[in-house]
Amino acid sequence: MTTMNDLPHYTDDPLVDLKAHRLLLDLDPVASAQAGRDLKSGTCSCSGMTATPPWDDHAVFEQFDAHMVDVQVYAHEAVAEALEQARRQERQGVIERWNATVPVGTPVRYWTGGRRGEGKQSRTRTAAHLLEGHTPVVWVEGEGICIVLTRVQPIDAEGPQ
């Protein structure tokens, strides 16, 4: 979750559309006359900020700043969600391509650690799938753990998958 401590001031944030968010001030003559000073009600041009009661400028600016922090956090969360969705689609594409070209039982070379040396030989015993929703893996015969697809290569293939 994004917090305002993780972000620049909203006026310096490229994800915040400052043209869509303008503070609109409206002088309240009745409240101003009763208070003996100018009191204004404030709203945002996006219509997403509830109008403030008649306040002095400082209080209205504080309310607008709080609204803009909410706008900023929402913008960052939307971008983060879009990126995660793209990553999920990419991982799913990796699995679909693997399963379309490497049927269960295919002879493979695999590495359980870093991809160094000649690796081990076996056969796939499952189709590829996502482990914990984020890592494309496959199970091979003779191993008690699944293997990350980047460490598995069909033996008949001309290179890594």
C-alpha positions, 0 to 999 in steps of 0.5 A, spaced: 500 500 500 502 506 498 503 512 503 504 519 503 511 518 506 513 514 500 511 519 495 513 526 493 509 532 494 503 532 490 505 538 486 511 534 484 508 528 482 507 526 475 502 521 476 497 527 479 493 531 474 494 538 477 489 541 471 484 536 473 484 538 480 483 546 482 482 549 488 475 553 487 474 558 493 467 561 494 467 567 499 461 566 504 459 574 505 454 572 511 459 568 515 465 573 513 460 579 516 459 575 522 466 573 523 469 579 522 474 576 517 473 573 510 471 566 510 471 561 504 468 555 502 472 550 498 471 545 493 476 541 488 474 542 480 474 534 480 468 534 484 471 529 489 472 533 495 466 535 499 465 543 500 468 545 506 464 550 511 466 557 511 473 557 513 479 562 513 484 560 507 489 556 511 484 551 513 481 550 506 488 549 503 489 544 508 483 540 506 484 541 499 491 538 500 488 532 504 484 531 498 490 531 493 494 526 498 488 522 497 488 523 489 495 522 489 495 515 493 489 513 489 493 514 482 499 510 485 495 504 487 492 504 480 498 504 477 501 499 481 495 495 480 496 495 472 503 493 473 501 487 477 496 485 472 501 486 466 506 481 470 500 476 472 498 476 464 506 475 462 507 470 467 500 466 465 503 467 457 509 464 459 505 458 462 501 457 456 506 458 451 510 452 455 504 448 456 503 448 448 510 446 446 512 442 452 507 436 454 507 432 460 512 427 459 517 431 455 525 429 457 528 436 460 534 438 463 533 442 469 537 446 475 535 446 482 540 451 484 543 457 479 543 455 472 550 452 472 553 446 469 550 441 465 544 440 470 540 434 471 536 430 466 528 427 467 521 428 464 516 433 466 510 430 470 506 436 470 504 441 466 506 448 468 503 452 473 503 458 477 506 457 484 503 461 490 500 465 484 507 469 482 512 464 479 511 459 473 514 452 475 513 445 473 514 438 477 519 433 474 520 426 475 525 424 481 524 431 484 521 433 491 520 440 489 517 444 483 522 447 478 522 454 476 521 454 468 527 459 467 531 453 470 528 447 465 529 446 458 526 441 453 532 436 451 530 437 444 529 444 444 535 449 441 535 453 447 532 455 454 525 456 454 
